[in-house]
Amino acid sequence: MPDDLSTRAPAPSPAAASEPADAIRPDWWSKSLGGTILGFTLAVALSGIFAWAGPGGAQALNKYQFNMWMLAPIWLGIVSFCFLFRSGRDCWTWLGGANLAAYAALYVCRALFR
């Protein structure tokens, strides 16, 4: 009786055999740095936009505390999703563009809501 082929483990590919199991993909370094650095600056800009354009304006009672606590979840969310980019270059390009747009919006909010 022949053994069932569906219960066998697949043979490892030649490329997988040549790489160590704990190798880190090279673009993960650039994605990590892009998400950490540009993610932080983007989180600061988004928090600033909320501070100026949110309810009560920048002078609302206890709004500084809320903005301070809002910064970390935004930043960590960006860092978490930075690994979904196809390459480190895409990560830096898109997050850099998002930073430019966010700081432009922050500049406009500061000018409009003074």
Secondary structure in CASP SS format (residue, H / E / C, confidence):
PFRMAT SS
TARGET T0000
AUTHOR 0000-0000-0000
METHOD secondary structure of the structure
MODEL  1
M C 1.00
P C 1.00
D C 1.00
D C 1.00
L H 1.00
S H 1.00
T H 1.00
R C 1.00
A C 1.00
P C 1.00
A C 1.00
P C 1.00
S C 1.00
P H 1.00
A H 1.00
A H 1.00
A H 1.00
S H 1.00
E C 1.00
P C 1.00
A C 1.00
D C 1.00
A C 1.00
I C 1.00
R C 1.00
P C 1.00
D H 1.00
W H 1.00
W H 1.00
S H 1.00
K H 1.00
S H 1.00
L H 1.00
G H 1.00
G H 1.00
T H 1.00
I H 1.00
L H 1.00
G H 1.00
F H 1.00
T H 1.00
L H 1.00
A H 1.00
V H 1.00
A H 1.00
L H 1.00
S H 1.00
G H 1.00
I H 1.00
F H 1.00
A H 1.00
W H 1.00
A H 1.00
G C 1.00
P C 1.00
G C 1.00
G H 1.00
A H 1.00
Q H 1.00
A C 1.00
L C 1.00
N C 1.00
K H 1.00
Y H 1.00
Q H 1.00
F H 1.00
N H 1.00
M H 1.00
W H 1.00
M H 1.00
L H 1.00
A H 1.00
P H 1.00
I H 1.00
W H 1.00
L H 1.00
G H 1.00
I H 1.00
V H 1.00
S H 1.00
F H 1.00
C H 1.00
F H 1.00
L H 1.00
F C 1.00
R C 1.00
S C 1.00
G H 1.00
R H 1.00
D H 1.00
C H 1.00
W H 1.00
T H 1.00
W H 1.00
L H 1.00
G H 1.00
G H 1.00
A H 1.00
N H 1.00
L H 1.00
A H 1.00
A H 1.00
Y H 1.00
A H 1.00
A H 1.00
L H 1.00
Y H 1.00
V H 1.00
C H 1.00
R H 1.00
A H 1.00
L H 1.00
F C 1.00
R C 1.00
END
